[in-house]
Structures are given as structure tokens and as C-alpha cells.
């Protein structure tokens, strides 16, 4: 794949609206994981998550997830200086899973407990594909619209597809990202699986007990580098390649040796023409579950060797934002290269000896790298690795 330029960034995160708030939060090692207010957690083992602050997602007839997606996409387009005329041919690719499920659940809960309940307008936006319709229509995006649903790697997969559309000349530019709002079904499901930690998660720590959930949205603008230079756009970096693989091993568990994860990382490097030794940092999937952290470490060792790259987990600060995770972590990776600062893994006290990497505990570290990767691994072994190159 020919490299494509990243010219715009937009984020709605548990730290608030905007890329600035997001970067300040993760680079300082702040924790946005707190007691949940969106849903009733009575009786659950875990009662915390990383919520987008009250009022940030806006109000109105759109679903919470639609509002977050729209805010992040608008910021990315404005940041890239993409006007209305240029948007007419722009592609929109959205990674999503939950759609407007939060509002659907609230309506169903009210109806079963209190009898007849008026159907909210947001209920018509219960499908993941609604985000592309809402964002595309509101922002005048007239090119192809696609929705990627690959569990927790959806956001990363959207960037991969968008990069292909731009690199192949199908569209002059594309905006891609992911969105997910906290929902009862997701929170209850992970509680039932006993995969959630009652306290904020601790990726790579030997005493970790599971994930923390989160929510948010992130979008990036991708375009041909020469086109970006000709219009004097700010170039944050380049998406130089990606790898996308499927384990087909188990409904939820990854391959025990990380075989599909390693193939995704190698494919990204091969597509970008980059040797493993040229990569200095991995923004890990890093969920803080006992199994996944160790398997990801095995896969990284298979690709990069023992302990050679710096590794950290954004989820230690904003939780696992599901379909939005790959997009939020892609933005984090781009900003890491741009600012020459690796965000930390928060609350990492005692590194699991089976990890074998420097996971940047507690505080960010000033280091300059030419290349970095972002890993996103979804249920069922749906693996996506994105390779980013520092801006010239």
C-alpha cells in the first residue's frame, strides 16, 4: 500500500471533547476510570468504567454514540481544513458495534417495567450503520460510506479500509474512525464472564484482574501526501501500512501463541516496507486480562525479539472503548510520534515476568522514533495492526 497522510484528528474521550484534552490526559498518565453513572450497577462485581463526561456528548434526538461520532468527525475535518466542497467526494468509514443500543435498552427497560412507553427517535439509530448515515449526512460527505464491524478491532479496520480507498485513487480523501457508547448488555456480559476488574485496570501487571470498559469516538482524515502538501495541510504523520488477519481459533479467545496477532504485525511491516528493527514503539491492545496480555507479548516477541520495543497501553487510562479503541489508540500513536513522547501504562507496579517488555510504567517518556504500530485485537481473533510513520 502507498502511504497516506494523516491530516486531521478528532476525539471525544473520557477526558472530554477534543484532541488536546485526550493527549493531555494520556500523556500525563491520568485515570478517567470512575464509578458509572449511565447505568445501574447494583449487584455487579465491577461498578466502574471510563465515561465521557456529562454534557460532552450533547443532547437531542440522536443517540449518545451518534453524537460522539459526529463531534469527533467534525473536529477532524475542521482540523484538516476540509471545506464543504472537498467533502462532496470524501469517503466515510466507521468502525462500530453497539450503535444506539444504550437508548434501545432504556426504552425496553421502561417498557417491561412500566408498561407502554413511547418509542424514542433514537431507537431508529440502534444499528451500527446509523453512525455513517448521521455523520455523512450532517457533514456533507458524498463519497462511499462503509461500516466495519469486527468487534474490538473495528476502529482500526476502518482506517485500513480508508487508507486503501485513498491509496488506490478511489477517493481524494477519506475520514475514518470508530465509536462506541457504554451499554448495559456489554457491561453485564463482561461482568458475567468475570473479565472486569472492580478497580481500574492494570495492563501487564502481574496482579491484574481484568479489563475496565470505556466509551468514546475518534476520527482521522487521510489523504494522498502530495495532495496534502499541495494544499499546505498540516501532516501529522503517515499511515504506512496495515495487517489484518483472522485466527478462526475460538469464539472469544485468541490463538494461544498469538499466531494471528504476529501475522498482522508482520503484514503491516511488510506492506510499509519497514523492518522490525525500525519500529520503536507499540501501542498495545493491552486489555489487562491475564490471557490476552501474555499472548500479545508472545506475538510481539515473535516479531520484534525480546524486549526490544517500548510498549504501553492507553486502556490503562481510558478503559477498553470497544469499537472506538482502535481509532483512539491510532490517534494516540500518531501523537506519540509527533510529540516524541510515549504515554505511560498507568498503575503498573509489578511487571508480569511473562511480558518481557519495557511497558513505560507511571510516567511518559521522551523518545523519538521513526515508526510505531498500534495493535487492535477483537473477539474471535479479528486482528488489525496499523503502522505509522513520523512526519518528515
C-alpha positions in Angstrom: 0.0 0.0 0.0 1.2 3.5 -0.8 1.5 5.6 2.4 -1.3 8.1 3.1 -1.0 11.3 5.1 -2.9 11.9 8.3 -4.0 15.5 8.1 -6.8 15.8 10.7 -7.6 14.4 14.1 -10.8 14.4 16.2 -11.6 12.8 19.6 -14.3 12.5 22.1 -12.9 10.6 25.1 -13.4 10.1 28.8 -11.1 13.2 29.3 -13.6 15.4 27.3 -14.1 16.7 23.8 -11.0 17.4 21.7 -7.6 16.0 20.8 -6.0 18.4 23.2 -7.8 17.0 26.3 -7.2 13.5 25.1 -3.4 13.9 24.7 -3.1 15.8 28.0 -4.9 13.0 29.8 -2.9 10.1 28.4 0.5 11.8 28.3 0.1 12.7 32.0 -0.9 9.2 33.0 -4.3 10.4 34.3 -7.0 7.9 35.0 -10.5 8.5 33.7 -12.0 5.3 35.1 -14.6 6.1 37.7 -17.9 4.9 39.2 -20.5 4.5 36.4 -23.5 6.9 36.2 -25.0 5.9 32.9 -26.4 2.6 34.0 -27.5 0.8 37.2 -24.6 -1.3 38.5 -26.3 -2.6 41.7 -25.2 -6.2 42.4 -22.3 -6.3 39.9 -18.7 -7.2 40.8 -17.4 -4.2 38.8 -19.1 -0.8 39.1 -16.6 1.4 37.3 -15.9 2.5 33.7 -14.5 5.4 31.8 -17.5 7.5 30.8 -17.4 10.5 28.5 -18.2 13.5 30.9 -21.8 14.6 31.4 -22.9 17.1 28.7 -19.9 16.4 26.5 -21.9 14.1 24.2 -24.6 16.7 23.8 -28.3 16.2 23.8 -31.1 15.9 21.4 -32.8 13.2 19.3 -29.6 11.4 18.2 -28.2 8.5 20.1 -25.3 9.1 22.5 -23.0 7.2 20.2 -24.1 9.2 17.1 -23.4 12.5 19.0 -20.0 11.4 20.0 -19.1 10.3 16.4 -20.4 13.5 14.9 -18.4 15.7 17.3 -15.2 13.7 16.7 -15.6 13.6 12.9 -16.4 17.3 12.8 -13.2 18.2 14.7 -11.1 16.0 12.4 -12.5 17.6 9.3 -12.1 21.1 10.7 -8.6 20.3 11.9 -7.7 19.2 8.4 -9.2 22.3 6.8 -11.5 20.3 4.7 -14.3 22.5 3.4 -17.8 21.7 2.1 -16.7 21.5 -1.5 -14.0 19.0 -0.8 -16.3 16.8 1.3 -18.5 16.1 -1.6 -16.2 13.3 -2.8 -14.8 12.2 0.6 -15.3 8.6 1.8 -16.5 7.9 5.3 -15.6 4.6 7.1 -16.9 4.0 10.6 -15.9 1.2 12.9 -18.9 0.4 15.2 -20.6 -2.4 17.2 -23.1 -1.0 19.7 -25.0 1.5 17.6 -27.7 3.3 19.6 -28.0 0.3 22.0 -28.0 2.4 25.1 -31.2 4.2 24.2 -32.7 0.9 22.9 -32.0 -0.7 26.3 -33.5 2.2 28.2 -36.7 2.0 26.2 -37.0 -1.7 26.6 -36.3 -1.4 30.3 -39.0 1.2 30.8 -41.5 -0.8 28.6 -41.0 -4.0 30.6 -41.2 -2.4 34.0 -43.8 0.4 33.5 -45.8 -0.9 30.6 -46.3 1.1 27.3 -43.5 3.6 26.6 -43.2 6.0 23.7 -40.6 4.8 21.2 -37.8 7.3 21.2 -36.5 8.7 17.9 -33.0 7.5 18.9 -34.4 3.9 18.7 -34.2 4.3 14.9 -30.4 4.6 15.3 -29.9 1.3 17.0 -27.8 -0.3 14.2 -24.0 0.3 13.9 -24.6 1.6 10.4 -26.6 4.5 11.7 -23.3 6.4 12.6 -22.2 6.6 9.0 -25.6 7.9 8.0 -25.7 10.5 10.7 -22.1 11.7 10.3 -22.2 11.6 6.5 -25.4 13.5 6.1 -24.6 16.1 8.8 -21.2 16.8 7.4 -21.9 16.6 3.7 -19.7 13.6 3.0 -20.8 12.4 -0.5 -18.3 9.6 -1.2 -18.6 5.9 -0.3 -19.9 5.2 3.2 -19.0 1.9 4.9 -19.4 0.4 8.4 -16.8 -2.0 9.8 -18.0 -4.5 12.4 -15.1 -6.6 13.7 -15.6 -6.4 17.4 -12.8 -4.5 19.2 -10.7 -4.1 16.1 -13.5 -2.2 14.2 -12.0 1.3 14.7 -8.6 0.2 13.4 -10.2 -1.7 10.5 -11.9 1.4 9.4 -8.6 3.2 9.0 -7.2 0.3 7.0 -10.1 0.4 4.5 -10.0 4.1 4.2 -6.2 4.0 3.5 -6.8 1.6 0.7 -9.5 3.9 -0.9 -7.1 6.8 -0.8 -4.0 4.9 -1.9 -5.8 3.3 -4.8 -7.2 6.6 -6.0 -10.8 5.7 -5.4 -11.3 8.9 -3.4 -9.2 12.0 -2.9 -9.6 11.9 0.9 -11.3 9.8 3.5 -12.4 10.2 7.1 -12.3 7.1 9.2 -12.7 6.2 12.8 -14.6 4.3 15.5 -17.3 5.0 18.1 -18.9 3.1 20.9 -21.0 4.1 23.9 -21.3 2.2 27.1 -24.3 -0.2 27.2 -25.9 -2.5 29.7 -25.5 -5.6 27.5 -21.8 -5.0 27.2 -21.3 -4.2 30.8 -23.4 -7.1 32.0 -21.8 -9.5 29.5 -18.2 -8.8 30.6 -19.3 -8.9 34.2 -20.8 -12.4 33.6 -17.6 -13.5 32.0 -15.7 -12.2 35.1 -13.4 -10.2 32.8 -13.8 -6.8 34.6 -11.6 -5.6 37.4 -13.5 -4.0 40.3 -10.7 -1.4 40.4 -9.1 0.5 37.4 -7.4 -2.0 35.2 -3.6 -2.6 35.3 -2.4 -3.9 32.0 0.8 -6.0 32.1 0.8 -6.1 35.9 1.4 -9.5 37.5 -1.6 -8.8 39.8 -4.0 -7.6 37.1 -7.6 -8.9 37.4 -9.3 -7.9 34.2 -10.5 -5.0 32.0 -12.1 -1.7 32.6 -14.7 -0.6 30.0 -14.8 2.8 28.4 -16.5 4.8 25.7 -15.7 7.5 23.1 -15.1 8.2 19.5 -12.1 9.2 17.3 -11.7 10.0 13.6 -8.8 10.8 11.3 -8.6 12.4 7.9 -6.5 10.5 5.4 -5.3 11.8 2.0 -2.6 11.4 -0.6 0.6 13.0 0.8 1.2 15.1 -2.4 -2.4 16.4 -2.3 -1.9 17.3 1.3 1.3 19.2 0.5 -0.2 21.0 -2.4 -3.0 22.4 -0.3 -0.5 23.1 2.5 -2.3 20.9 5.0 -0.7 20.0 8.3 0.6 16.5 8.1 0.7 14.7 11.5 2.3 11.6 10.1 1.6 8.8 7.6 -0.3 5.6 7.8 2.4 3.5 6.1 0.7 0.0 6.2 -1.6 -2.3 7.9 -2.1 -6.0 8.6 -5.4 -7.7 9.0 -5.8 -11.4 10.0 -8.3 -13.8 11.4 -7.4 -16.5 13.9 -10.5 -18.7 13.4 -9.4 -20.4 16.6 -12.2 -19.7 19.2 -15.4 -17.6 19.5 -13.7 -15.3 22.1 -10.2 -16.4 22.8 -7.2 -15.6 20.6 -4.8 -18.2 19.4 -2.7 -19.2 22.5 0.6 -18.4 20.8 -0.6 -15.2 19.2 -0.1 -16.6 15.7 -2.7 -14.3 14.1 -1.5 -11.3 16.0 2.1 -11.9 14.9 0.9 -12.3 11.3 -1.0 -9.0 11.4 2.1 -7.2 12.7 4.4 -8.7 10.1 1.9 -7.9 7.3 1.8 -4.3 8.4 5.6 -4.0 8.4 5.8 -5.8 5.0 3.2 -3.6 3.4 5.0 -0.5 4.7 8.5 -1.8 3.7 9.7 -1.4 7.2 12.0 -3.8 9.1 11.1 -4.8 12.7 14.2 -3.0 13.9 12.9 0.3 12.6 9.9 0.2 15.0 10.4 1.8 18.3 7.0 1.7 20.0 3.9 -0.4 20.2 0.6 1.0 21.4 -0.6 -2.4 22.6 -4.1 -3.8 22.7 -3.3 -4.2 26.4 -6.6 -5.1 27.8 -5.3 -6.2 31.3 -6.8 -9.7 31.1 -4.4 -12.4 32.2 -4.6 -14.3 29.0 -4.6 -11.5 26.4 -1.7 -9.5 27.8 0.6 -12.6 27.8 -0.5 -13.7 24.3 0.1 -10.3 22.8 3.6 -10.3 24.5 4.3 -13.6 22.8 3.3 -12.3 19.5 5.4 -9.1 19.9 8.4 -11.2 20.9 8.0 -13.4 17.7 8.1 -10.2 15.6 10.4 -7.8 17.4 12.5 -10.0 19.7 12.8 -10.0 23.4 12.1 -6.6 25.0 13.4 -4.5 22.0 10.4 -2.1 21.6 8.7 0.2 24.1 5.2 -0.9 24.9 2.3 0.9 26.6 -1.5 0.5 27.0 -3.8 3.5 26.5 -6.6 1.4 28.0 -4.9 1.8 31.4 -6.3 5.3 31.4 -9.5 5.3 29.4 -10.5 1.7 29.6 -11.4 -0.5 26.7 -13.6 1.6 24.4 -14.7 -1.4 22.3 -15.2 -0.4 18.6 -13.6 3.0 19.3 -10.5 1.6 20.8 -8.5 1.1 17.6 -9.3 4.6 16.4 -8.5 6.3 19.7 -5.2 4.3 20.0 -4.3 5.2 16.4 -4.6 8.9 17.4 -2.5 8.2 20.5 0.2 6.6 18.3 0.3 9.4 15.8 0.6 11.9 18.7 3.3 9.8 20.3 5.5 10.1 17.1 4.6 13.7 16.6 5.4 14.8 20.2 8.3 12.4 20.7 6.7 11.3 24.0 5.5 7.8 24.8 2.4 7.8 27.1 2.7 5.5 30.1 0.9 2.4 31.3 -0.8 3.7 34.4 -0.8 1.8 37.7 1.8 -0.7 36.5 3.5 -1.6 39.8 4.9 -5.1 39.2 5.5 -6.2 35.6 4.3 -9.7 34.8 7.6 -11.6 34.2 6.0 -13.3 31.2 5.6 -9.9 29.4 9.3 -9.2 28.8 9.0 -5.6 27.6 9.5 -2.2 29.0 5.9 -1.1 29.4 6.7 2.5 30.4 5.2 2.5 34.0 3.8 5.5 35.7 5.2 8.4 33.6 5.6 9.3 30.0 9.0 9.0 28.4 10.7 11.3 25.9 11.9 9.2 23.0 12.0 9.9 19.2 11.0 7.1 16.8 10.6 7.0 13.1 7.9 4.3 13.2 5.3 2.9 15.6 2.5 0.4 15.5 -0.9 0.2 17.1 -2.5 -3.2 17.8 -6.2 -3.9 17.9 -7.4 -7.5 18.5 -11.1 -8.3 18.6 -13.1 -11.3 19.8 -12.8 -14.3 17.7 -9.2 -13.4 16.7 -10.0 -10.4 14.5 -6.6 -8.8 14.4 -5.6 -5.4 12.9 -2.2 -3.7 13.2 -1.6 -0.2 11.9 1.9 1.1 11.0 2.5 4.8 11.4 5.5 6.8 10.1 6.6 10.0 11.7 6.0 13.2 9.7 9.0 14.4 7.7 
